[in-house]
Amino acid sequence: MDDDHDLYLELLLRHQTEVKAFIGSILRDRQSRDDVFQEVALILWRKFGEFNRDQSFAAWARGIAANKVLHEIRQRNRIPALLDPTAVNAILNAFERIASESADRKQALSECLKLLPKNSRNLLALKYELDLPADEIGHRVHKNTDAVYQSLSRIRSKLAECIRLRLDLAGDVG
């Protein structure tokens, strides 16, 4: 049970901004948005045993949030909505499409990182994992600060091009 509790908290904290954004895209009243999010968080906890861990928690949470928002609008008619309830599914689909595009981009980045030479991956790790300033990176890899900036710039450009090509290829296949 503690493992479920910890996992639930980790997933909720990681995805709460997305779920709140979804709710906020439908409801205009701040207090109503906060109330609905709190109720959704409770529902998610109660139903966490039903969550398929092979699926996206954020998508599951948005689906529950959509149902809760629609229920509140229909049953109580107390929440001022920006949209007609029939538009909620369109918003949900848009959120899912964006999440899918983000996942595709992450997959492409992962694949592109594997293609980089070890020294390039090392520079990226020093910069983005250890969050070191350029002068410290330079000291560690025996380069001056300008050379570090230039190397990082070239690596980022290569990654951006690689990602763009992979996404373009994936688009042509799908």
WOSUL-V82743 format. One record per pair of residues at least 24 apart in sequence whose C-alpha atoms are under 10 Angstrom apart, sorted by the first residue. I is the first residue (numbers start at 1). GAP is how many residues later the second one is. D is the distance in whole Angstrom. If there is no record, write none. Layout:
i & gap & d
I & GAP & D
I & GAP & D
This chain:
i & gap & d
4 & 41 & 9
4 & 44 & 8
4 & 45 & 8
5 & 40 & 8
5 & 43 & 9
7 & 41 & 10
8 & 33 & 10
8 & 36 & 8
8 & 37 & 7
8 & 40 & 7
8 & 41 & 10
8 & 43 & 10
8 & 49 & 9
9 & 32 & 10
9 & 36 & 9
11 & 45 & 10
11 & 46 & 7
11 & 47 & 8
11 & 50 & 10
12 & 29 & 8
12 & 32 & 9
12 & 33 & 9
12 & 45 & 8
12 & 46 & 8
12 & 49 & 9
14 & 43 & 10
14 & 44 & 9
15 & 42 & 8
15 & 43 & 6
15 & 44 & 10
15 & 46 & 9
15 & 47 & 10
16 & 25 & 9
16 & 42 & 8
16 & 45 & 9
16 & 46 & 10
17 & 41 & 10
18 & 40 & 7
18 & 41 & 9
18 & 43 & 9
18 & 44 & 8
18 & 77 & 9
18 & 81 & 10
19 & 39 & 7
19 & 40 & 9
19 & 41 & 10
19 & 42 & 7
19 & 43 & 6
19 & 44 & 9
19 & 45 & 10
19 & 46 & 7
19 & 47 & 10
19 & 76 & 10
20 & 42 & 9
20 & 45 & 9
21 & 41 & 10
21 & 74 & 10
22 & 39 & 10
22 & 40 & 7
22 & 41 & 10
22 & 43 & 8
22 & 44 & 8
22 & 66 & 9
22 & 69 & 8
22 & 70 & 8
22 & 72 & 10
22 & 73 & 8
23 & 39 & 8
23 & 42 & 7
23 & 43 & 8
23 & 45 & 10
23 & 46 & 7
23 & 65 & 10
23 & 68 & 10
23 & 69 & 10
24 & 57 & 10
24 & 58 & 9
25 & 56 & 9
25 & 57 & 8
25 & 58 & 9
25 & 63 & 9
25 & 66 & 8
25 & 67 & 10
26 & 40 & 9
26 & 43 & 8
26 & 44 & 10
26 & 53 & 10
26 & 54 & 9
26 & 55 & 6
26 & 56 & 5
26 & 57 & 6
26 & 58 & 9
26 & 59 & 9
26 & 61 & 9
26 & 62 & 7
26 & 65 & 8
27 & 42 & 8
27 & 46 & 10
27 & 52 & 7
27 & 53 & 6
27 & 54 & 5
27 & 55 & 6
27 & 56 & 8
28 & 51 & 8
28 & 52 & 6
28 & 53 & 6
28 & 54 & 6
28 & 55 & 9
29 & 50 & 7
29 & 51 & 7
29 & 52 & 8
29 & 53 & 9
31 & 48 & 9
32 & 37 & 10
32 & 40 & 10
32 & 46 & 9
32 & 47 & 6
32 & 48 & 8
32 & 49 & 10
33 & 36 & 9
33 & 46 & 9
33 & 47 & 10
36 & 29 & 8
36 & 32 & 7
36 & 33 & 7
36 & 36 & 8
36 & 43 & 10
37 & 28 & 8
37 & 31 & 9
37 & 32 & 9
39 & 26 & 9
39 & 29 & 8
40 & 24 & 7
40 & 25 & 6
40 & 26 & 9
40 & 27 & 9
40 & 28 & 7
40 & 29 & 9
41 & 24 & 9
43 & 25 & 9
56 & 43 & 9
58 & 37 & 10
58 & 38 & 9
58 & 41 & 9
59 & 33 & 9
59 & 34 & 10
59 & 36 & 8
59 & 37 & 7
59 & 40 & 8
62 & 30 & 7
62 & 33 & 9
62 & 34 & 9
63 & 26 & 9
63 & 29 & 7
63 & 30 & 10
63 & 33 & 10
65 & 27 & 10
66 & 25 & 9
66 & 26 & 7
101 & 66 & 9
104 & 59 & 9
104 & 62 & 9
104 & 63 & 7
104 & 66 & 9
105 & 58 & 7
105 & 59 & 9
105 & 61 & 9
105 & 62 & 7
106 & 57 & 9
107 & 56 & 9
107 & 59 & 9
107 & 60 & 10
108 & 51 & 9
108 & 52 & 10
108 & 54 & 8
108 & 55 & 5
108 & 56 & 8
108 & 57 & 9
108 & 58 & 6
108 & 59 & 7
108 & 62 & 10
109 & 50 & 7
109 & 51 & 8
109 & 53 & 8
109 & 54 & 6
109 & 55 & 10
109 & 57 & 9
109 & 58 & 10
110 & 49 & 10
110 & 53 & 9
111 & 48 & 10
111 & 51 & 9
111 & 52 & 9
111 & 55 & 9
112 & 46 & 9
112 & 47 & 6
112 & 48 & 9
112 & 49 & 9
112 & 50 & 6
112 & 51 & 7
112 & 54 & 9
113 & 42 & 10
113 & 45 & 10
113 & 46 & 7
113 & 49 & 9
113 & 50 & 10
115 & 44 & 9
115 & 47 & 9
116 & 39 & 8
116 & 42 & 9
116 & 43 & 8
117 & 38 & 10
120 & 31 & 8
120 & 32 & 8
120 & 34 & 10
120 & 35 & 7
120 & 36 & 10
121 & 34 & 9
123 & 25 & 8
123 & 28 & 8
123 & 29 & 7
123 & 32 & 9
124 & 27 & 10
124 & 28 & 7
124 & 31 & 8
124 & 32 & 9
127 & 25 & 9
